[in-house]
Amino acid sequence: MSAPASFNWFNYIIIPSVFFDIGAHLCLYSFYSAQLNHSVFSFDPEILNFSALNLNISDNNFQKNIT
């Protein structure tokens, strides 16, 4: 996964870490964090976004990294 410049700060987070993605929407930050082996907690209060978030987690096999 090629990361845009806005993701550069992830490279300075000590692994393993816990990442909270508040307002996760479709999990862009969650997926990048999970790829770096962080434990991720993703939240989205909007029910349709939350459903899409769970589907994306499952489709991309990140169930072990993203809660």
Backbone bond lengths (Angstrom), bond angles and torsions (degrees), N, CA, C in turn:
res aa  C-N    CA-C-N  psi(-1)  N-CA   C-N-CA  omega(-1)  CA-C   N-CA-C  phi
1 M - - - 1.457 - - 1.522 108.62 -
2 S 1.283 116.21 121.99 1.453 121.45 177.18 1.526 108.57 -86.37
3 A 1.303 116.16 129.86 1.462 120.17 -174.78 1.521 111.61 -101.86
4 P 1.335 117.02 135.62 1.461 119.20 173.87 1.527 110.71 -70.48
5 A 1.309 116.86 168.64 1.467 121.74 -176.66 1.521 112.61 -57.23
6 S 1.317 118.17 -30.25 1.470 120.39 -179.32 1.526 112.76 -66.11
7 F 1.316 117.42 -12.73 1.462 121.65 179.59 1.526 113.09 -94.76
8 N 1.332 118.31 -3.56 1.468 121.25 -175.46 1.519 113.39 -56.31
9 W 1.320 118.46 -33.43 1.463 121.11 -177.93 1.521 112.11 -64.16
10 F 1.351 117.86 -21.53 1.468 120.35 176.88 1.525 111.70 -61.93
11 N 1.314 117.08 -29.27 1.461 121.22 -178.13 1.526 112.87 -68.36
12 Y 1.337 116.95 -13.78 1.456 120.90 -179.43 1.526 113.42 -99.85
13 I 1.310 117.07 0.30 1.466 121.37 178.79 1.521 108.51 -85.60
14 I 1.313 115.90 130.29 1.457 120.97 -178.95 1.527 109.43 -69.95
15 I 1.323 115.78 133.63 1.461 122.14 179.13 1.519 108.31 -99.99
16 P 1.291 121.69 135.60 1.459 126.99 -0.06 1.519 110.96 -85.21
17 S 1.293 115.64 144.13 1.459 123.00 177.83 1.519 109.50 -134.93
18 V 1.309 114.40 170.80 1.455 120.46 175.13 1.523 107.10 -109.30
19 F 1.314 116.35 129.66 1.464 122.38 -178.88 1.524 108.63 -117.80
20 F 1.329 117.25 128.69 1.456 122.82 176.42 1.523 108.26 -106.32
21 D 1.316 116.46 120.28 1.465 122.15 178.50 1.524 107.35 -106.28
22 I 1.326 115.59 95.89 1.459 121.92 -177.98 1.530 108.28 -89.75
23 G 1.318 116.88 123.54 1.465 120.81 -173.84 1.511 109.16 77.46
24 A 1.326 116.31 46.50 1.462 123.14 -170.40 1.524 114.63 -63.40
25 H 1.308 117.54 -27.02 1.460 123.24 -178.42 1.525 110.19 54.76
26 L 1.315 120.41 -103.20 1.461 121.71 -177.95 1.527 113.29 -105.35
27 C 1.308 117.75 9.45 1.481 123.72 171.56 1.515 116.26 81.69
28 L 1.282 120.48 23.19 1.458 120.70 -178.16 1.526 111.72 -56.25
29 Y 1.329 117.33 -51.60 1.460 120.58 178.82 1.528 111.32 -69.99
30 S 1.313 115.94 -34.98 1.465 120.06 178.65 1.524 111.26 -61.95
31 F 1.332 116.55 -45.47 1.465 120.29 -179.48 1.521 111.48 -63.83
32 Y 1.317 116.47 -43.18 1.463 119.23 -179.95 1.528 110.59 -63.84
33 S 1.323 117.04 -40.95 1.468 121.17 177.67 1.522 111.06 -64.98
34 A 1.311 116.81 -42.44 1.464 120.71 179.82 1.528 110.86 -64.27
35 Q 1.332 116.82 -37.27 1.459 120.64 177.33 1.526 111.78 -62.88
36 L 1.321 116.55 -27.93 1.463 121.51 177.99 1.532 111.73 -89.69
37 N 1.342 116.65 11.18 1.470 124.29 177.57 1.519 114.97 68.27
38 H 1.315 116.80 28.64 1.460 120.33 171.16 1.527 108.16 -83.98
39 S 1.311 116.89 152.59 1.463 120.87 168.40 1.513 106.54 -82.12
40 V 1.323 116.91 128.42 1.458 120.91 -172.37 1.522 110.97 -120.62
41 F 1.328 115.58 135.02 1.453 122.79 172.78 1.522 106.76 -117.34
42 S 1.323 116.62 115.31 1.460 121.90 -177.07 1.516 110.30 -109.24
43 F 1.331 115.27 134.84 1.456 121.52 -179.09 1.513 110.03 -131.73
44 D 1.316 116.19 139.91 1.454 121.12 169.22 1.521 107.28 -148.64
45 P 1.346 117.81 122.62 1.455 120.61 -175.52 1.531 114.61 -74.95
46 E 1.318 117.80 -17.16 1.460 121.24 -178.59 1.530 107.87 -83.69
47 I 1.315 118.12 124.39 1.461 123.12 -170.74 1.532 112.97 -61.58
48 L 1.325 118.78 -38.76 1.469 119.63 179.07 1.528 111.46 -69.06
49 N 1.331 117.03 -40.27 1.471 119.82 175.53 1.521 110.71 -64.08
50 F 1.331 116.28 -40.17 1.458 120.73 179.71 1.528 110.79 -62.90
51 S 1.325 116.86 -40.13 1.466 121.00 177.22 1.528 111.00 -64.19
52 A 1.331 116.63 -44.37 1.464 120.93 178.09 1.524 110.82 -64.35
53 L 1.318 116.28 -39.15 1.463 122.00 178.08 1.529 110.13 -58.80
54 N 1.327 117.26 -48.47 1.464 121.27 179.91 1.519 112.08 -64.71
55 L 1.310 117.41 -38.86 1.455 121.31 177.27 1.528 110.69 -64.35
56 N 1.338 117.31 -43.72 1.468 121.15 178.29 1.526 112.05 -63.26
57 I 1.319 116.82 -39.89 1.471 120.49 177.93 1.516 109.73 -60.70
58 S 1.314 116.60 -46.92 1.462 121.92 -179.55 1.530 111.69 -65.86
59 D 1.326 117.06 -47.10 1.469 121.24 -178.51 1.523 112.77 -62.05
60 N 1.327 116.66 -28.51 1.466 121.00 -177.53 1.531 113.14 -102.61
61 N 1.329 116.56 9.97 1.469 123.09 175.14 1.526 113.63 56.28
62 F 1.331 116.57 45.18 1.456 121.24 177.83 1.526 112.53 -109.02
63 Q 1.346 117.04 21.51 1.455 120.66 -177.67 1.527 112.80 -59.62
64 K 1.319 117.86 -30.42 1.476 120.57 -178.42 1.523 112.23 -76.93
65 N 1.332 116.87 -26.68 1.463 121.02 -176.28 1.521 114.06 -99.06
66 I 1.342 116.33 -30.61 1.461 120.11 -173.85 1.522 110.34 -113.76
67 T 1.330 114.55 127.94 1.468 121.01 177.19 1.513 108.87 -113.22
